[in-house]
Amino acid sequence: ESKKEVLSLFDDFKKTLVKNKFYNPSILLDMKSELSDYLFDLGLNFFQVSVLEKVNNNKVDILFQIDDMQPKYVKQINIKGNNLTKDKVIRREIEFAEGDPVNDDLIKESIKNIKSLGFFKSVDIDEINNNDYVDIAVEVEEQNTGDFSVGLGFGSIEGATFISKLNQKNIAGTGKTVNFAINTASKNNEYSLSISEPRFLNKKLEFTYGINYNFR
């Protein structure tokens, strides 16, 4: 039954490729990810999906190959390089935890998740064999995640205007984004503060709350 469903999935892939007409590697990556997710849902953890391509004149032959892998389980996860960012902010982007099975696709997806935060210049994840388990070494290099700007202007209607803005993506290493703005003039004053939580209730759900005050 599972084999039939996998074949049905490949039929959908073929329709997508025919519909797009032109060869697009990004579509193949999406298909590979979808196939991996489907196999995970079936309870399969130790496999590797490879996409093989053969160019013949102006046409490309594509082969999806699924290979069994030696079972691997995570013993411990070590994170270094995060001088500001808290460990939990990085750990919640990793697709596995201690004791879970791990494979190359889960590691690649974890790297992608961590990079998407925008907090790091580089992200590397290595496997270190530890008897029948593997230790996962996560190494990141942090980068500047905030900016501050100040401006002063003058207009015939508003008069002198003072503008100040602060934007910090990773406030105090918590992964939260804070935006604060002040816009003051003789006849108009505006203050705003907003905070965004990218993992509300520990799910991939962004929640933003804040306050805005305006006096005219």
LINBELLIN-V426598 format. One record per run of one state. SS is the DSSP state (alpha for helix, beta for strand, coil for the rest). FROM is the first residue (numbers start at 0). LEN is the number of residues. If there is no record, write none. Layout:
ss:from:len
SS:FROM:LEN
SS:FROM:LEN
//
This chain:
ss:from:len
coil:0:1
alpha:1:19
coil:20:4
alpha:24:17
coil:41:5
beta:46:10
coil:56:2
beta:58:10
coil:68:4
beta:72:8
coil:80:6
alpha:86:5
coil:91:9
beta:100:1
coil:101:2
alpha:103:13
coil:116:3
beta:119:11
coil:130:2
beta:132:10
coil:142:3
beta:145:10
coil:155:3
beta:158:10
coil:168:2
alpha:170:3
coil:173:3
beta:176:9
coil:185:3
beta:188:9
coil:197:2
alpha:199:3
coil:202:4
beta:206:9
coil:215:1
//
